[in-house]
């Protein structure tokens, strides 16, 4: 679980509440929606990048 997603501090004063709290966090971690995969590719060739940008520029004109 990414710690950056936790935005609050939690104080558990009852020792009997620790296990249910951890179980709830674990369950929430398992119950995530799967990441979407997007089709595409990374352009590294400068000519391909220029070609794509010129097409974009024409479409916006």
N, C-alpha and C positions, 0 to 999 in steps of 0.2 A: 504494500500500500504506500502510495506516495505521501510523504509527510507534509508536502506543501499543500495538500488538500485539507489538512486539519487547520481550521482557523480559530479555534477556541481552546482554552486550557480547561481541563477537567480535573476536579478534585473529588476523589472518591474517599469519603470518610469512613464508610462501613466496609470492613475487610470482606464481608460476605458478598458485597456487590462487585468485587473486582472480576471474578470469573464471568458473571453474566455480561458485564460491560465488554470484556475482551471477546466473548462469544458473539456479541452484537456487532462489534467492529469486524471480526472475521467474516461473519455472514454478509455484511454489507460489501466487503471486498470481493466475495465470491459472486455476488448478485449484480455484477456490472454488465452493462450492455457491451457486446463485442465491438471492437473497433471496425470501422468501415474501411474496406480497401478500395482505393480509387485507381482507376487505370490511368497510366501516364508514364512518362519517362523524363529523365533529367537531361537537359540539353547542355552539352559541354563544347560543342563545335561552335566557334564564333560566327561562322557563316549561317548555320541553322538558326542561331539566336537572332541575327540581323534579319533573316528572312521572316521569321515569326513576328518580330516587332514591326516590320514594314507592313505585313498583312494586318496587324492590329491597328496600326496608324491609319491605313486605308479604310478599315471598317468603321473607325470613329469619325472619319471626315464626312 
